[in-house]
Amino acid sequence: YEFFNDRYCELTGFSREALEQDSSLVTQTIHPDDKASFADENTRSGANNALFSWEGRMLLHDGYRFVHIEAVPRKLENDDIVWTGTFNDITERKMAEEILKKERERLSGILKGTNAGTWEWNVQTGETIFNERWADIIGYSLKELAPISIATWIDAAHPDDLKISKELLEKHFKGELDYYECEARMKHKNGSWI
C-alpha cells in the first residue's frame, strides 16, 4: 500500500491518486545527471535492507529543485518490506552551501595572492588552525609545529606583545573593540624576532 501526505503531493505537483496509481512518477522526474546516484543508492539500500538516503535534483511543480529523500525499511510479519520515508526540498540550503563554497574559494584566492599567514582560533573549543604560510614565516613547516594549538602562537609570541595581545582580546570580547588587530613579534626558528 502506498500513502503520500499532502505536503509530498504539494512538493511534487502530483495528485495523491496519480501517485498511488504509479509511485514511480516522482523518480521519473530525477535530473538526468543525478539518475545514476539515485540508482546506486537504491541498489545499495535495497540489497542491504538499509537506510536509503539521497540528495539530488528533481523536476518538481516549480522547476528543478534539490531534494533529500530518506527511507527506512521495515519487515512485516508476512516478510513483506515496507519503506517509510521523508521527502524534503533542500534547495535553499544547497544554494547557501554553493554561495559559501564560492566565497571560500574567493577568500582562498585572496589569501594566496597576498601571501599572508593566517590562523583561526575557536575560543570555545580551543581548536586552532594555521596555514602553511604562517608556519613558513617563522621558519617552520606545519608538520614541525604539530600538534597545533593556541599554545603554538603563545609560545612563539614575544612576551611583551603577548601581554598587549591579551589586553586587546579582552577588549574585543567585552565589545569595546569591533575586531581584534595586533602587531606582534614572533620568534623565528633561527632564534631571531620577526
DRENDO-1510 file (C-alpha; in Angstrom, 1 decimal, always signed):
<recs>
REC; n; res; u; v; w
REC; 1; TYR; +0.0; +0.0; +0.0 .
REC; 2; GLU; +1.3; +3.4; -0.9 .
REC; 3; PHE; +0.5; +6.6; +1.1 .
REC; 4; PHE; +1.6; +10.1; +0.3 .
REC; 5; ASN; +0.7; +13.1; +2.5 .
REC; 6; ASP; -0.5; +16.5; +1.3 .
REC; 7; ARG; +3.0; +18.1; +1.6 .
REC; 8; TYR; +4.5; +15.4; -0.6 .
REC; 9; CYS; +1.9; +16.0; -3.2 .
REC; 10; GLU; +2.4; +19.7; -2.9 .
REC; 11; LEU; +6.2; +19.4; -3.4 .
REC; 12; THR; +6.0; +17.0; -6.3 .
REC; 13; GLY; +3.0; +18.6; -8.0 .
REC; 14; PHE; +1.3; +15.2; -8.4 .
REC; 15; SER; -2.1; +14.3; -7.0 .
REC; 16; ARG; -2.3; +11.6; -4.4 .
REC; 17; GLU; -4.4; +9.5; -6.7 .
REC; 18; ALA; -1.8; +9.7; -9.5 .
REC; 19; LEU; +1.0; +8.7; -7.1 .
REC; 20; GLU; -1.0; +5.8; -5.6 .
REC; 21; GLN; -1.6; +4.5; -9.1 .
REC; 22; ASP; +2.1; +4.9; -10.2 .
REC; 23; SER; +4.6; +5.8; -7.4 .
REC; 24; SER; +7.4; +5.8; -10.0 .
REC; 25; LEU; +6.1; +9.2; -11.3 .
REC; 26; VAL; +8.4; +11.0; -8.9 .
REC; 27; THR; +11.5; +9.0; -9.8 .
REC; 28; GLN; +10.9; +9.8; -13.4 .
REC; 29; THR; +11.5; +13.4; -12.7 .
REC; 30; ILE; +15.0; +13.0; -11.4 .
REC; 31; HIS; +17.5; +15.2; -13.2 .
REC; 32; PRO; +19.4; +13.2; -15.8 .
REC; 33; ASP; +22.8; +14.0; -14.2 .
REC; 34; ASP; +21.5; +12.6; -10.8 .
REC; 35; LYS; +19.8; +9.4; -12.0 .
REC; 36; ALA; +23.0; +7.3; -11.6 .
REC; 37; SER; +23.5; +8.3; -7.9 .
REC; 38; PHE; +19.8; +7.6; -7.2 .
REC; 39; ALA; +20.0; +4.2; -8.8 .
REC; 40; ASP; +23.3; +3.4; -6.9 .
REC; 41; GLU; +21.7; +4.4; -3.5 .
REC; 42; ASN; +18.5; +2.4; -4.3 .
REC; 43; THR; +20.6; -0.7; -5.2 .
REC; 44; ARG; +22.8; -0.3; -2.0 .
REC; 45; SER; +19.9; +0.2; +0.4 .
REC; 46; GLY; +17.7; -2.4; -1.2 .
REC; 47; ALA; +20.4; -5.1; -1.2 .
REC; 48; ASN; +21.1; -4.5; +2.5 .
REC; 49; ASN; +17.6; -3.5; +3.7 .
REC; 50; ALA; +19.4; -0.4; +5.0 .
REC; 51; LEU; +18.6; +3.3; +5.2 .
REC; 52; PHE; +18.1; +4.9; +1.8 .
REC; 53; SER; +19.5; +8.5; +1.9 .
REC; 54; TRP; +19.8; +10.5; -1.3 .
REC; 55; GLU; +20.2; +14.2; -2.3 .
REC; 56; GLY; +19.8; +15.3; -5.9 .
REC; 57; ARG; +17.7; +17.4; -8.3 .
REC; 58; MET; +14.2; +16.6; -9.3 .
REC; 59; LEU; +11.8; +18.4; -11.6 .
REC; 60; LEU; +9.0; +19.5; -9.2 .
REC; 61; HIS; +6.0; +21.6; -9.9 .
REC; 62; ASP; +8.1; +24.8; -10.0 .
REC; 63; GLY; +11.2; +23.6; -11.8 .
REC; 64; TYR; +14.3; +21.6; -10.8 .
REC; 65; ARG; +14.8; +21.6; -7.0 .
REC; 66; PHE; +17.3; +19.9; -4.7 .
REC; 67; VAL; +15.6; +17.3; -2.6 .
REC; 68; HIS; +16.7; +15.0; +0.2 .
REC; 69; ILE; +14.9; +11.6; +0.4 .
REC; 70; GLU; +15.4; +9.2; +3.3 .
REC; 71; ALA; +13.5; +6.0; +3.8 .
REC; 72; VAL; +13.9; +3.1; +6.3 .
REC; 73; PRO; +12.8; -0.5; +5.6 .
REC; 74; ARG; +10.6; -2.4; +8.0 .
REC; 75; LYS; +9.9; -6.1; +7.6 .
REC; 76; LEU; +6.3; -7.2; +8.2 .
REC; 77; GLU; +5.1; -10.5; +9.7 .
REC; 78; ASN; +4.5; -11.8; +6.2 .
REC; 79; ASP; +8.1; -10.9; +5.2 .
REC; 80; ASP; +7.0; -8.0; +3.0 .
REC; 81; ILE; +9.2; -5.0; +3.3 .
REC; 82; VAL; +7.6; -1.6; +3.9 .
REC; 83; TRP; +9.6; +1.6; +3.3 .
REC; 84; THR; +8.7; +4.7; +5.3 .
REC; 85; GLY; +10.4; +7.9; +4.3 .
REC; 86; THR; +10.6; +11.6; +4.1 .
REC; 87; PHE; +11.0; +13.9; +1.1 .
REC; 88; ASN; +12.3; +17.4; +1.7 .
REC; 89; ASP; +13.0; +20.4; -0.5 .
REC; 90; ILE; +16.6; +21.4; +0.4 .
REC; 91; THR; +17.1; +23.9; -2.5 .
REC; 92; GLU; +17.7; +26.9; -0.2 .
REC; 93; ARG; +20.3; +25.0; +1.8 .
REC; 94; LYS; +22.1; +23.8; -1.3 .
REC; 95; MET; +22.1; +27.4; -2.7 .
REC; 96; ALA; +23.6; +28.7; +0.6 .
REC; 97; GLU; +26.2; +26.0; +0.5 .
REC; 98; GLU; +27.2; +26.9; -3.1 .
REC; 99; ILE; +27.5; +30.6; -2.1 .
REC; 100; LEU; +29.6; +29.7; +0.9 .
REC; 101; LYS; +31.8; +27.4; -1.3 .
REC; 102; LYS; +32.3; +30.2; -3.8 .
REC; 103; GLU; +33.1; +32.7; -1.0 .
REC; 104; ARG; +35.7; +30.3; +0.5 .
REC; 105; GLU; +37.3; +29.8; -3.0 .
REC; 106; ARG; +37.4; +33.6; -3.4 .
REC; 107; LEU; +38.9; +34.2; +0.0 .
REC; 108; SER; +41.4; +31.4; -0.6 .
REC; 109; GLY; +42.5; +33.1; -3.8 .
REC; 110; ILE; +42.9; +36.4; -2.0 .
REC; 111; LEU; +45.0; +34.8; +0.8 .
REC; 112; LYS; +47.2; +33.1; -1.7 .
REC; 113; GLY; +47.6; +36.3; -3.7 .
REC; 114; THR; +48.6; +38.3; -0.6 .
REC; 115; ASN; +51.0; +35.6; +0.6 .
REC; 116; ALA; +49.6; +36.1; +4.1 .
REC; 117; GLY; +49.9; +33.7; +7.1 .
REC; 118; THR; +46.5; +33.0; +8.6 .
REC; 119; TRP; +45.2; +31.5; +11.7 .
REC; 120; GLU; +41.8; +30.6; +13.1 .
REC; 121; TRP; +41.1; +30.1; +16.8 .
REC; 122; ASN; +37.8; +28.7; +18.1 .
REC; 123; VAL; +37.8; +30.3; +21.6 .
REC; 124; GLN; +35.2; +27.9; +22.9 .
REC; 125; THR; +36.8; +24.7; +21.8 .
REC; 126; GLY; +40.4; +25.7; +21.6 .
REC; 127; GLU; +40.7; +24.4; +18.1 .
REC; 128; THR; +43.4; +26.3; +16.2 .
REC; 129; ILE; +44.3; +26.2; +12.6 .
REC; 130; PHE; +47.3; +27.8; +10.9 .
REC; 131; ASN; +48.0; +27.8; +7.2 .
REC; 132; GLU; +51.4; +26.7; +5.9 .
REC; 133; ARG; +52.5; +30.2; +5.1 .
REC; 134; TRP; +52.1; +31.2; +8.8 .
REC; 135; ALA; +54.5; +28.4; +9.8 .
REC; 136; ASP; +56.8; +29.3; +7.0 .
REC; 137; ILE; +57.0; +33.0; +8.1 .
REC; 138; ILE; +58.5; +31.8; +11.5 .
REC; 139; GLY; +60.8; +29.3; +9.8 .
REC; 140; TYR; +58.8; +26.1; +10.3 .
REC; 141; SER; +56.6; +23.7; +8.4 .
REC; 142; LEU; +53.2; +22.9; +10.0 .
REC; 143; LYS; +54.4; +19.4; +10.5 .
REC; 144; GLU; +57.2; +20.7; +12.6 .
REC; 145; LEU; +54.8; +22.7; +14.8 .
REC; 146; ALA; +52.4; +19.8; +15.3 .
REC; 147; PRO; +50.3; +19.4; +17.4 .
REC; 148; ILE; +48.9; +22.8; +16.6 .
REC; 149; SER; +47.0; +24.7; +19.3 .
REC; 150; ILE; +46.7; +28.3; +20.6 .
REC; 151; ALA; +49.8; +27.4; +22.7 .
REC; 152; THR; +51.7; +27.3; +19.4 .
REC; 153; TRP; +51.0; +31.0; +18.9 .
REC; 154; ILE; +51.6; +31.9; +22.6 .
REC; 155; ASP; +54.9; +30.0; +22.6 .
REC; 156; ALA; +56.2; +31.9; +19.5 .
REC; 157; ALA; +54.9; +35.4; +20.6 .
REC; 158; HIS; +57.2; +37.9; +22.3 .
REC; 159; PRO; +56.2; +38.1; +26.0 .
REC; 160; ASP; +55.7; +41.9; +25.8 .
REC; 161; ASP; +53.5; +41.6; +22.7 .
REC; 162; LEU; +51.6; +38.7; +24.2 .
REC; 163; LYS; +50.5; +40.9; +27.1 .
REC; 164; ILE; +49.3; +43.6; +24.6 .
REC; 165; SER; +47.5; +40.9; +22.6 .
REC; 166; LYS; +45.7; +39.5; +25.7 .
REC; 167; GLU; +44.5; +43.1; +26.6 .
REC; 168; LEU; +43.2; +43.7; +23.0 .
REC; 169; LEU; +41.5; +40.3; +23.0 .
REC; 170; GLU; +39.8; +41.1; +26.3 .
REC; 171; LYS; +38.6; +44.5; +25.0 .
REC; 172; HIS; +37.3; +42.7; +21.9 .
REC; 173; PHE; +35.5; +40.0; +23.9 .
REC; 174; LYS; +33.9; +42.7; +26.0 .
REC; 175; GLY; +32.6; +44.5; +22.9 .
REC; 176; GLU; +34.9; +47.5; +23.5 .
REC; 177; LEU; +36.7; +46.9; +20.1 .
REC; 178; ASP; +34.8; +45.8; +16.9 .
REC; 179; TYR; +37.6; +43.5; +15.9 .
REC; 180; TYR; +40.9; +42.1; +17.2 .
REC; 181; GLU; +44.0; +43.6; +15.5 .
REC; 182; CYS; +47.5; +43.3; +16.9 .
REC; 183; GLU; +51.1; +43.5; +15.7 .
REC; 184; ALA; +53.3; +41.0; +17.5 .
REC; 185; ARG; +56.9; +39.9; +17.3 .
REC; 186; MET; +57.3; +36.2; +16.7 .
REC; 187; LYS; +60.3; +34.0; +17.4 .
REC; 188; HIS; +61.8; +32.6; +14.2 .
REC; 189; LYS; +63.2; +29.1; +14.2 .
REC; 190; ASN; +66.7; +30.7; +13.8 .
REC; 191; GLY; +66.2; +32.5; +17.2 .
REC; 192; SER; +65.6; +36.0; +15.8 .
REC; 193; TRP; +62.5; +38.1; +16.4 .
REC; 194; ILE; +60.4; +38.9; +13.3 .
</recs>
